[in-house]
Amino acid sequence: MARVTVEDCIDKVDNRFELVLLASHRARLISQGASITVDRDNDKNPVVALREIADETLSPGDLKEDLIHSLQKHVEVDEPEPDAASLVTEEAGFVLAEEDEDQPEVVTFDRMSEEELLAGIEGLVPPEKSDDY
């Protein structure tokens, strides 16, 4: 059983803390069923991960990218930007409907500003209080 030390790996990964992160991530991958690239020799998963890094059977750059990807919770998706015509129609307050013989071609919606809404709410009469309570 060959022992592996941090000094065996430090020339592959310069930062000891990054080495620990990469080796622990690789050990978790091995425990989840990933195939190993060196002989196990009755070693536990963290030792196998360190031996893989020391023997350069895995690229530390690839392992780092995989670690970053596994930690991401939100992945940005490039969505196409809306065209200028749809933005103009939305700002004007109407949406084009599907062309259908039963429906009109343009559907309009009433828009109310916040000030108009507050003025309408202030104009409401409060309900009368009853003696039931």
JOZI-V733296 format. One record per pair of residues at least 4 apart in sequence whose ideal C-beta (glycine too) atoms are under 7 Angstrom apart, sorted by the first residue. I is the first residue (numbers start at 1). J is the second residue. D is the distance in whole Angstrom. If there is no record, write none. Layout:
i:I j:J d:D
i:I j:J d:D
//
This chain:
i:1 j:41 d:5
i:1 j:42 d:6
i:1 j:43 d:7
i:2 j:41 d:7
i:4 j:8 d:5
i:4 j:47 d:6
i:4 j:50 d:5
i:4 j:51 d:5
i:4 j:54 d:5
i:6 j:10 d:6
i:6 j:16 d:6
i:6 j:19 d:7
i:8 j:54 d:4
i:9 j:13 d:6
i:9 j:19 d:6
i:9 j:50 d:6
i:9 j:53 d:5
i:9 j:54 d:5
i:10 j:16 d:7
i:10 j:19 d:7
i:12 j:53 d:6
i:12 j:54 d:7
i:12 j:56 d:6
i:12 j:60 d:6
i:13 j:18 d:6
i:13 j:19 d:4
i:13 j:22 d:6
i:13 j:53 d:7
i:13 j:60 d:5
i:15 j:19 d:7
i:16 j:20 d:7
i:17 j:21 d:7
i:18 j:22 d:6
i:19 j:23 d:6
i:20 j:24 d:6
i:21 j:25 d:6
i:21 j:67 d:6
i:22 j:26 d:6
i:22 j:53 d:7
i:22 j:60 d:6
i:22 j:63 d:5
i:22 j:64 d:6
i:22 j:67 d:6
i:23 j:27 d:6
i:23 j:46 d:6
i:23 j:49 d:4
i:23 j:50 d:5
i:23 j:53 d:6
i:24 j:28 d:7
i:24 j:46 d:7
i:25 j:29 d:7
i:25 j:63 d:7
i:25 j:67 d:4
i:25 j:70 d:7
i:26 j:30 d:6
i:26 j:49 d:4
i:26 j:52 d:6
i:26 j:58 d:7
i:26 j:63 d:6
i:27 j:31 d:6
i:27 j:45 d:4
i:27 j:46 d:4
i:27 j:49 d:4
i:28 j:32 d:6
i:29 j:34 d:4
i:30 j:34 d:5
i:30 j:36 d:6
i:30 j:45 d:5
i:30 j:48 d:6
i:30 j:49 d:6
i:31 j:45 d:5
i:36 j:40 d:6
i:36 j:48 d:6
i:36 j:52 d:7
i:37 j:52 d:5
i:37 j:57 d:4
i:37 j:58 d:6
i:38 j:48 d:7
i:38 j:51 d:5
i:38 j:52 d:5
i:38 j:55 d:6
i:38 j:57 d:6
i:40 j:48 d:6
i:43 j:47 d:4
i:43 j:48 d:5
i:45 j:49 d:6
i:46 j:50 d:6
i:47 j:51 d:6
i:48 j:52 d:6
i:49 j:53 d:7
i:50 j:54 d:6
i:51 j:55 d:6
i:52 j:57 d:5
i:52 j:58 d:5
i:53 j:58 d:6
i:53 j:60 d:6
i:58 j:62 d:7
i:58 j:63 d:6
i:59 j:63 d:7
i:60 j:64 d:6
i:61 j:65 d:7
i:62 j:66 d:6
i:63 j:67 d:6
i:64 j:68 d:6
i:65 j:69 d:6
i:66 j:70 d:6
i:67 j:71 d:7
i:68 j:72 d:7
i:82 j:86 d:5
i:82 j:87 d:6
i:84 j:88 d:6
i:85 j:89 d:7
i:86 j:90 d:6
i:87 j:91 d:6
i:88 j:92 d:6
i:89 j:94 d:6
i:89 j:95 d:6
i:89 j:96 d:6
i:93 j:108 d:6
i:93 j:109 d:6
i:93 j:111 d:5
i:94 j:106 d:5
i:94 j:107 d:6
i:94 j:108 d:5
i:94 j:109 d:7
i:95 j:107 d:6
i:96 j:106 d:6
i:97 j:103 d:5
i:97 j:104 d:7
i:97 j:105 d:7
i:97 j:106 d:7
i:97 j:107 d:5
i:99 j:105 d:7
i:112 j:116 d:5
i:112 j:117 d:5
i:114 j:118 d:6
i:115 j:119 d:6
i:116 j:120 d:6
i:117 j:121 d:6
i:118 j:122 d:6
i:119 j:123 d:6
//
